[in-house]
Amino acid sequence: MLSFRLQKIKAAINPGADLVWDLCCDHGILGKSLLDDGKEVFFVDQVSHIINHLVDDLAASTSKYTCIVSDAAEINIKNKVSETVVIAGVGGFTCKNILEALITKYGYLKSEFVLSPQKNLPMIYEYLRVNQFNIISEDIFEDNKKLYHVLKIRQRAKS
């Protein structure tokens, strides 16, 4: 069962997304739930034993998934409208670094993003403003006596 925080993150993912990138996926709990919903999931974490455990855990699955050991800032997303990229459970600087690397790589990001930074929120809001991201939705809630933010964002098309 998903924690309340992971339920909120999952609820922010576009139901029409045909693939989801679970960056900094930790133990893959969110991604596994998305597989159960029929989504294609890319699990990405830089900690190899976490990904190795996921590979073993998902070995019997018939779902469509890929497990990648990598720094999330170095991955190559599909950069298409029908995908959602989740960056959660890490600090604001990590979220910013991943977004920055993707913008450098692709110029304009077509994908929808769901962010849930653990800290440095003012810096994230400023980064989103400067880099022309729209906040589609924002959810602020308490879970286990801690305040969390979930931001659904998309970069505005360059004019």
FENDACOR-V686345 format. One record per pair of residues at least 12 apart in sequence whose ideal C-beta (glycine too) atoms are under 8 Angstrom apart, sorted by sequence separation. I is the first residue (numbers start at 0). J is the second residue. D is the distance in whole Angstrom. If there is no record, write none. Layout:
i=I j=J d=D
i=I j=J d=D
This chain:
i=21 j=33 d=7
i=30 j=42 d=5
i=54 j=66 d=5
i=86 j=98 d=8
i=137 j=149 d=7
i=53 j=66 d=5
i=137 j=150 d=5
i=19 j=33 d=5
i=98 j=112 d=7
i=136 j=150 d=8
i=137 j=151 d=8
i=27 j=42 d=5
i=71 j=86 d=7
i=136 j=151 d=4
i=50 j=66 d=5
i=134 j=150 d=6
i=135 j=151 d=4
i=50 j=67 d=7
i=84 j=101 d=8
i=134 j=151 d=7
i=135 j=152 d=6
i=24 j=42 d=5
i=50 j=68 d=5
i=134 j=152 d=6
i=135 j=153 d=6
i=19 j=38 d=5
i=21 j=40 d=6
i=24 j=43 d=6
i=25 j=44 d=7
i=133 j=152 d=7
i=9 j=29 d=6
i=18 j=38 d=7
i=19 j=39 d=7
i=20 j=40 d=8
i=21 j=41 d=7
i=23 j=43 d=7
i=24 j=44 d=5
i=94 j=114 d=5
i=112 j=132 d=8
i=132 j=152 d=5
i=133 j=153 d=6
i=8 j=29 d=6
i=12 j=33 d=7
i=17 j=38 d=7
i=18 j=39 d=4
i=19 j=40 d=5
i=20 j=41 d=5
i=21 j=42 d=5
i=22 j=43 d=5
i=23 j=44 d=6
i=47 j=68 d=5
i=132 j=153 d=7
i=133 j=154 d=8
i=16 j=38 d=7
i=17 j=39 d=6
i=18 j=40 d=7
i=19 j=41 d=7
i=21 j=43 d=7
i=23 j=45 d=8
i=27 j=49 d=8
i=40 j=62 d=8
i=42 j=64 d=7
i=46 j=68 d=8
i=71 j=93 d=8
i=94 j=116 d=5
i=132 j=154 d=5
i=133 j=155 d=6
i=5 j=28 d=6
i=9 j=32 d=6
i=18 j=41 d=7
i=20 j=43 d=6
i=26 j=49 d=6
i=34 j=57 d=8
i=39 j=62 d=8
i=40 j=63 d=8
i=41 j=64 d=7
i=42 j=65 d=7
i=44 j=67 d=8
i=45 j=68 d=7
i=78 j=101 d=8
i=93 j=116 d=8
i=127 j=150 d=8
i=131 j=154 d=6
i=132 j=155 d=7
i=5 j=29 d=5
i=9 j=33 d=7
i=25 j=49 d=7
i=39 j=63 d=4
i=40 j=64 d=5
i=41 j=65 d=5
i=42 j=66 d=5
i=43 j=67 d=5
i=44 j=68 d=7
i=45 j=69 d=6
i=72 j=96 d=5
i=95 j=119 d=8
i=111 j=135 d=7
i=130 j=154 d=7
i=131 j=155 d=4
i=24 j=49 d=7
i=31 j=56 d=8
i=37 j=62 d=8
i=39 j=64 d=7
i=40 j=65 d=8
i=42 j=67 d=7
i=45 j=70 d=5
i=72 j=97 d=5
i=76 j=101 d=7
i=91 j=116 d=4
i=127 j=152 d=6
i=2 j=28 d=8
i=26 j=52 d=7
i=27 j=53 d=5
i=31 j=57 d=8
i=34 j=60 d=7
i=41 j=67 d=6
i=43 j=69 d=6
i=45 j=71 d=7
i=71 j=97 d=5
i=84 j=110 d=5
i=86 j=112 d=7
i=87 j=113 d=7
i=90 j=116 d=6
i=91 j=117 d=8
i=131 j=157 d=7
i=1 j=28 d=7
i=5 j=32 d=7
i=26 j=53 d=7
i=35 j=62 d=8
i=44 j=71 d=8
i=72 j=99 d=8
i=73 j=100 d=7
i=78 j=105 d=5
i=83 j=110 d=7
i=84 j=111 d=7
i=85 j=112 d=8
i=86 j=113 d=7
i=87 j=114 d=7
i=88 j=115 d=7
i=89 j=116 d=7
i=90 j=117 d=5
i=91 j=118 d=6
i=92 j=119 d=6
i=95 j=122 d=7
i=123 j=150 d=8
i=1 j=29 d=7
i=34 j=62 d=4
i=43 j=71 d=5
i=72 j=100 d=4
i=82 j=110 d=5
i=83 j=111 d=5
i=84 j=112 d=5
i=85 j=113 d=5
i=86 j=114 d=5
i=87 j=115 d=4
i=89 j=117 d=6
i=90 j=118 d=5
i=91 j=119 d=3
i=95 j=123 d=6
i=98 j=126 d=7
i=102 j=130 d=7
i=120 j=148 d=6
i=24 j=53 d=8
i=27 j=56 d=7
i=34 j=63 d=8
i=72 j=101 d=8
i=75 j=104 d=7
i=76 j=105 d=8
i=80 j=109 d=5
i=82 j=111 d=7
i=83 j=112 d=7
i=84 j=113 d=7
i=86 j=115 d=8
i=87 j=116 d=8
i=88 j=117 d=7
i=90 j=119 d=6
i=91 j=120 d=6
i=94 j=123 d=6
i=27 j=57 d=8
i=34 j=64 d=6
i=78 j=108 d=6
i=79 j=109 d=6
i=80 j=110 d=7
i=83 j=113 d=6
i=85 j=115 d=8
i=86 j=116 d=8
i=92 j=122 d=7
i=1 j=32 d=6
i=43 j=74 d=6
i=78 j=109 d=5
i=79 j=110 d=7
i=80 j=111 d=8
i=91 j=122 d=5
i=95 j=126 d=5
i=78 j=110 d=6
i=91 j=123 d=4
i=98 j=130 d=7
i=115 j=147 d=6
i=116 j=148 d=7
i=41 j=74 d=8
i=77 j=110 d=7
i=115 j=148 d=6
i=30 j=64 d=7
i=76 j=110 d=6
i=114 j=148 d=8
i=115 j=149 d=5
i=114 j=149 d=7
i=115 j=150 d=7
i=113 j=149 d=7
i=114 j=150 d=5
i=113 j=150 d=7
i=112 j=150 d=8
i=113 j=151 d=5
i=114 j=152 d=6
i=112 j=151 d=7
i=113 j=152 d=8
i=111 j=151 d=7
i=112 j=152 d=5
i=111 j=152 d=7
i=112 j=153 d=7
i=111 j=153 d=5
i=110 j=153 d=8
i=108 j=153 d=8
i=109 j=154 d=8
i=108 j=154 d=5
i=107 j=154 d=6
i=23 j=71 d=6
i=22 j=71 d=4
i=107 j=156 d=7
i=107 j=157 d=6
i=22 j=74 d=7
i=102 j=154 d=8
i=20 j=74 d=7
i=20 j=76 d=6
i=29 j=85 d=7
i=29 j=87 d=7
i=18 j=77 d=7
i=20 j=82 d=7
i=22 j=84 d=6
i=87 j=149 d=8
i=18 j=81 d=7
i=19 j=82 d=7
i=20 j=83 d=7
i=22 j=85 d=6
i=23 j=86 d=6
i=25 j=88 d=6
i=17 j=81 d=5
i=18 j=82 d=5
i=19 j=83 d=5
i=20 j=84 d=4
i=21 j=85 d=5
i=22 j=86 d=5
i=23 j=87 d=7
i=16 j=81 d=6
i=17 j=82 d=7
i=18 j=83 d=8
i=19 j=84 d=8
i=20 j=85 d=7
i=23 j=88 d=6
i=15 j=81 d=7
i=16 j=82 d=6
i=19 j=85 d=6
i=23 j=89 d=5
i=16 j=83 d=4
i=13 j=83 d=6
i=23 j=93 d=7
i=12 j=83 d=5
i=12 j=85 d=7
i=22 j=97 d=6
i=8 j=85 d=6
i=8 j=87 d=5
i=20 j=110 d=8
i=16 j=111 d=7
i=13 j=111 d=6
i=12 j=113 d=6
i=11 j=113 d=5
i=8 j=113 d=6
i=8 j=115 d=6
i=7 j=115 d=8
i=4 j=115 d=7
i=11 j=136 d=6
i=11 j=138 d=7
i=10 j=138 d=8
i=7 j=138 d=6
i=7 j=140 d=6
i=7 j=142 d=8
i=4 j=140 d=8
i=3 j=140 d=8
i=4 j=142 d=5
i=11 j=149 d=5
i=13 j=151 d=8
i=3 j=142 d=5
i=11 j=150 d=8
i=2 j=142 d=7
i=7 j=147 d=7
i=11 j=151 d=5
i=8 j=149 d=6
i=7 j=149 d=5
i=4 j=147 d=5
